[in-house]
Amino acid sequence: MSLQVCIMTPDQIFWDDQAEEIILPTNTGQMGVLENHAPLITALDIGVMLIRTKKDWVSLALMGGFALVKQNQITVLVNEAESSETIEADQAQNAFTTAKDQLDQAQGQKQKVEANFIFKRARARYQVVKKSTT
């Protein structure tokens, strides 16, 4: 038996397939889920979700949301999800570099919060593209 993983965005079912293991980007760090995991609901941060299928690992960029784990079924509700196939590598790297610079130069609480949000999103997209090329 394996995990049934369903990732939903507001406008589509992004992923609905079986997995052997997943790693979620939670607000308190990464959390792994294997078969027969205890039931839980967790908030998700902007970051990379890793899915281990029978063949290989799949990396997806998630833009915040929630995950429900119950009886080997994982339901992930997110604002947005992207895979390496939908992300242009050069654009992701440029956006990451620009976001990092903006975060370093941010002044004031509001500007820092906005820059951090942009940075986390750009970093997640860049990490997904980077993992698919290595």
Backbone bond lengths (Angstrom), bond angles and torsions (degrees), N, CA, C in turn:
res aa  C-N    CA-C-N  psi(-1)  N-CA   C-N-CA  omega(-1)  CA-C   N-CA-C  phi
1 M - - - 1.453 - - 1.521 109.61 -
2 S 1.316 116.38 150.32 1.455 120.54 179.13 1.527 109.31 -135.32
3 L 1.316 115.28 -173.23 1.455 121.41 -179.95 1.522 110.28 -89.24
4 Q 1.308 116.67 142.30 1.459 121.53 171.89 1.519 106.23 -102.24
5 V 1.340 116.58 116.78 1.457 121.97 -174.95 1.520 109.51 -112.22
6 C 1.332 115.54 127.54 1.460 121.19 176.75 1.526 108.05 -127.68
7 I 1.331 116.35 119.10 1.458 122.18 178.29 1.521 107.53 -109.78
8 M 1.335 115.50 122.05 1.462 120.96 -177.77 1.521 111.05 -120.41
9 T 1.330 115.05 135.71 1.460 122.43 171.81 1.528 106.66 -106.59
10 P 1.327 119.00 172.73 1.467 118.92 -179.80 1.526 114.76 -58.58
11 D 1.334 117.61 -24.83 1.459 118.78 -175.49 1.521 116.03 -116.02
12 Q 1.348 118.30 0.08 1.468 118.37 -179.39 1.527 111.96 -165.50
13 I 1.324 114.44 163.49 1.461 120.27 167.05 1.523 104.94 -89.24
14 F 1.332 115.94 111.21 1.455 121.80 -173.07 1.525 111.89 -79.67
15 W 1.312 117.77 -37.00 1.470 123.04 -177.52 1.519 107.26 -148.38
16 D 1.296 117.43 134.35 1.462 121.95 175.07 1.522 106.84 -149.23
17 D 1.336 116.15 93.87 1.451 120.52 -174.17 1.526 109.48 -159.32
18 Q 1.318 114.94 175.53 1.468 122.19 179.15 1.524 109.87 -87.28
19 A 1.333 115.40 151.49 1.459 121.42 177.33 1.523 108.73 -146.29
20 E 1.307 115.54 155.66 1.462 121.79 176.92 1.529 111.08 -90.40
21 E 1.335 115.47 -29.76 1.463 121.83 -175.90 1.518 108.05 -161.59
22 I 1.337 116.52 148.83 1.461 120.54 172.85 1.523 109.10 -134.95
23 I 1.324 115.06 155.27 1.457 121.60 173.18 1.521 106.45 -127.99
24 L 1.337 115.56 121.85 1.460 122.12 -175.40 1.526 111.38 -104.32
25 P 1.335 117.82 144.41 1.466 121.34 174.80 1.531 110.58 -88.46
26 T 1.332 117.74 89.49 1.463 120.50 -178.30 1.522 110.93 -86.53
27 N 1.322 116.32 171.66 1.462 121.22 179.60 1.523 112.22 -68.05
28 T 1.326 117.66 -16.54 1.467 121.07 -179.40 1.526 112.05 -109.80
29 G 1.318 118.02 10.16 1.459 122.48 -179.62 1.516 110.67 124.54
30 Q 1.319 115.66 -174.88 1.462 119.87 -179.04 1.526 110.46 -78.08
31 M 1.333 115.41 143.90 1.454 121.25 -179.60 1.522 109.57 -132.15
32 G 1.313 116.58 124.13 1.453 121.48 178.20 1.519 111.30 -89.67
33 V 1.329 115.61 146.10 1.464 121.54 177.68 1.524 107.93 -130.83
34 L 1.322 115.14 123.82 1.458 122.74 175.12 1.523 108.65 -115.26
35 E 1.298 115.64 175.22 1.462 122.10 177.80 1.526 110.37 -53.99
36 N 1.338 116.52 141.78 1.463 125.14 178.79 1.528 113.79 63.37
37 H 1.325 116.94 31.15 1.462 121.65 176.34 1.525 109.34 -66.74
38 A 1.303 116.74 149.56 1.472 121.61 176.87 1.528 109.41 -62.38
39 P 1.333 117.26 144.65 1.463 120.00 178.90 1.532 111.40 -63.01
40 L 1.324 116.14 140.92 1.459 120.25 176.78 1.513 111.36 -165.04
41 I 1.313 114.56 161.73 1.458 123.15 171.03 1.514 105.55 -123.46
42 T 1.330 117.14 133.60 1.459 120.61 -179.78 1.524 110.73 -138.55
43 A 1.327 115.20 146.49 1.457 120.66 173.38 1.523 107.96 -77.61
44 L 1.321 116.24 144.27 1.460 121.41 178.87 1.520 109.87 -109.43
45 D 1.316 114.84 140.25 1.450 121.70 176.32 1.526 108.32 -92.10
46 I 1.299 116.71 170.82 1.461 120.73 171.01 1.516 106.57 -70.14
47 G 1.325 116.92 125.61 1.458 119.49 -178.64 1.518 111.98 173.72
48 V 1.324 114.79 -165.76 1.462 121.87 -175.79 1.525 109.92 -101.08
49 M 1.320 116.15 129.34 1.456 122.83 171.86 1.521 107.29 -101.01
50 L 1.317 115.94 130.55 1.465 121.08 177.82 1.522 108.83 -107.50
51 I 1.318 115.67 135.11 1.462 122.01 179.43 1.522 107.83 -125.32
52 R 1.335 115.81 123.21 1.476 119.42 176.43 1.516 107.96 -99.31
53 T 1.321 115.70 113.91 1.462 121.37 175.01 1.523 107.34 -93.20
54 K 1.311 117.47 -175.65 1.469 120.37 177.30 1.534 111.29 -65.37
55 K 1.337 117.29 -26.32 1.461 121.63 -176.12 1.530 113.29 -91.90
56 D 1.347 117.37 -49.99 1.458 120.13 -173.87 1.530 111.08 -162.46
57 W 1.332 115.61 -172.99 1.456 122.48 176.89 1.521 109.72 -94.27
58 V 1.329 116.08 140.60 1.459 123.10 176.31 1.526 107.27 -118.69
59 S 1.334 116.75 132.77 1.462 122.38 178.55 1.517 109.33 -107.98
60 L 1.333 115.85 133.16 1.456 121.46 177.85 1.525 109.03 -131.76
61 A 1.319 117.12 140.09 1.460 121.67 174.91 1.525 107.94 -89.78
62 L 1.324 116.55 122.58 1.461 121.91 177.92 1.521 108.86 -110.59
63 M 1.319 116.19 140.32 1.457 120.83 -177.50 1.526 111.47 -110.21
64 G 1.327 115.39 58.44 1.462 121.00 175.84 1.514 112.86 76.95
65 G 1.317 115.52 150.91 1.460 120.84 178.62 1.515 110.99 157.27
66 F 1.331 116.05 -145.37 1.461 122.80 -178.48 1.518 109.99 -140.83
67 A 1.324 115.72 154.61 1.463 120.86 175.32 1.527 108.65 -131.48
68 L 1.323 115.40 139.80 1.456 123.12 176.28 1.523 107.36 -117.89
69 V 1.328 115.22 124.65 1.465 121.51 177.73 1.519 106.95 -114.03
70 K 1.344 116.30 121.53 1.470 119.93 -178.66 1.523 109.30 -159.06
71 Q 1.321 116.72 122.34 1.461 123.87 175.33 1.533 112.56 50.38
72 N 1.325 116.05 52.71 1.469 123.80 177.83 1.525 113.63 62.60
73 Q 1.318 117.03 17.98 1.460 121.39 174.07 1.516 107.97 -118.11
74 I 1.310 116.17 126.74 1.457 121.65 179.25 1.515 107.86 -114.77
75 T 1.321 116.17 121.01 1.450 122.16 176.11 1.522 106.90 -111.01
76 V 1.324 115.64 123.04 1.458 121.78 -178.01 1.530 107.76 -116.49
77 L 1.327 115.82 119.72 1.458 121.80 178.23 1.522 107.35 -109.37
78 V 1.326 117.36 116.57 1.458 120.87 -176.37 1.529 111.32 -131.37
79 N 1.333 114.28 158.98 1.465 120.02 177.52 1.514 111.10 -69.58
80 E 1.342 115.59 -36.51 1.462 121.19 -177.83 1.526 108.22 -159.57
81 A 1.329 116.91 148.88 1.464 122.37 176.27 1.522 108.19 -140.68
82 E 1.343 115.58 143.48 1.462 120.68 178.98 1.516 109.63 -140.29
83 S 1.325 115.56 145.82 1.461 121.17 174.73 1.526 108.58 -110.25
84 S 1.318 116.14 170.40 1.469 119.97 -178.31 1.529 111.91 -62.53
85 E 1.329 117.82 -25.40 1.462 120.71 -179.72 1.528 112.37 -69.17
86 T 1.329 117.27 -24.50 1.469 120.25 -176.39 1.526 112.72 -101.16
87 I 1.338 117.66 1.46 1.462 121.34 -177.20 1.529 109.40 -112.05
88 E 1.308 116.95 126.68 1.462 123.15 175.72 1.529 107.64 -77.72
89 A 1.332 117.45 121.26 1.462 123.10 -172.61 1.526 113.20 -60.41
90 D 1.320 117.89 -47.42 1.468 120.64 -178.60 1.526 111.26 -64.97
91 Q 1.317 115.79 -41.08 1.458 120.21 178.97 1.530 110.65 -64.58
92 A 1.324 117.35 -40.73 1.461 121.19 179.77 1.524 111.04 -64.43
93 Q 1.327 116.60 -40.96 1.462 119.83 179.74 1.532 110.61 -67.13
94 N 1.324 117.26 -42.89 1.464 120.66 178.13 1.525 111.60 -63.51
95 A 1.325 116.60 -42.29 1.466 120.77 179.15 1.526 110.78 -64.26
96 F 1.320 117.20 -38.07 1.462 121.56 178.57 1.529 110.87 -64.78
97 T 1.321 116.75 -46.07 1.465 121.16 179.53 1.525 110.97 -62.89
98 T 1.325 116.82 -44.73 1.463 121.54 179.18 1.526 110.75 -63.37
99 A 1.329 117.09 -43.64 1.468 121.26 -179.52 1.521 111.05 -64.20
100 K 1.342 116.56 -38.58 1.459 120.41 178.44 1.531 110.38 -63.26
101 D 1.330 116.38 -43.45 1.466 120.74 178.08 1.527 111.40 -63.51
102 Q 1.326 117.08 -42.54 1.467 120.88 179.15 1.523 111.36 -64.33
103 L 1.328 117.11 -37.45 1.463 120.53 178.12 1.524 110.53 -65.78
104 D 1.324 116.70 -41.48 1.470 121.02 178.86 1.528 111.86 -64.62
105 Q 1.324 117.30 -32.03 1.465 121.61 -176.38 1.527 113.17 -94.49
106 A 1.334 118.06 -4.98 1.465 121.41 -176.67 1.527 110.82 -63.75
107 Q 1.331 114.99 137.77 1.463 120.93 178.43 1.521 107.82 -130.45
108 G 1.289 116.11 140.17 1.452 120.37 -178.32 1.515 110.36 86.11
109 Q 1.314 115.09 151.42 1.475 121.46 -174.80 1.525 112.28 -60.92
110 K 1.326 117.42 -47.61 1.464 120.81 -177.19 1.528 111.25 -62.41
111 Q 1.304 117.19 -44.99 1.464 121.40 -179.38 1.529 110.95 -65.28
112 K 1.321 117.85 -37.80 1.466 121.69 178.93 1.521 111.51 -66.69
113 V 1.331 117.06 -41.25 1.465 121.15 179.30 1.526 110.11 -64.60
114 E 1.323 116.88 -45.57 1.465 120.63 179.46 1.534 111.31 -64.54
115 A 1.328 116.30 -42.88 1.468 120.49 179.79 1.520 110.96 -65.65
116 N 1.330 117.76 -36.72 1.464 121.61 178.85 1.526 110.88 -65.89
117 F 1.329 117.28 -40.40 1.461 121.36 177.89 1.532 110.37 -61.67
118 I 1.330 116.79 -46.94 1.467 121.58 179.55 1.523 110.32 -63.44
119 F 1.346 116.29 -40.69 1.465 121.13 179.97 1.531 111.29 -63.22
120 K 1.333 117.70 -46.21 1.467 121.02 -178.65 1.526 111.03 -62.63
121 R 1.314 116.57 -40.26 1.466 120.90 178.92 1.531 110.52 -65.27
122 A 1.334 116.83 -46.83 1.465 121.29 179.97 1.527 110.70 -64.75
123 R 1.336 117.34 -38.82 1.466 120.69 179.78 1.529 110.89 -65.01
124 A 1.331 117.47 -42.94 1.468 120.91 179.56 1.527 110.86 -61.58
125 R 1.326 116.82 -45.77 1.465 120.83 179.66 1.530 110.73 -62.86
126 Y 1.341 116.50 -42.54 1.465 121.10 -179.53 1.529 110.92 -66.05
127 Q 1.322 117.50 -41.11 1.468 120.48 179.78 1.524 111.53 -63.60
128 V 1.321 117.43 -38.27 1.466 120.75 179.00 1.523 110.31 -64.61
129 V 1.323 117.36 -44.41 1.462 121.21 179.56 1.532 109.91 -66.92
130 K 1.312 116.57 -41.99 1.457 121.13 -178.63 1.533 111.28 -63.56
131 K 1.334 117.90 -40.41 1.467 121.42 179.47 1.523 111.66 -66.71
132 S 1.327 116.18 -32.95 1.472 118.52 -177.77 1.523 112.33 -75.63
133 T 1.343 117.26 -18.91 1.458 119.66 -179.78 1.534 112.11 -95.81
134 T 1.338 117.28 -10.67 1.475 119.52 -179.84 1.500 111.79 -99.58
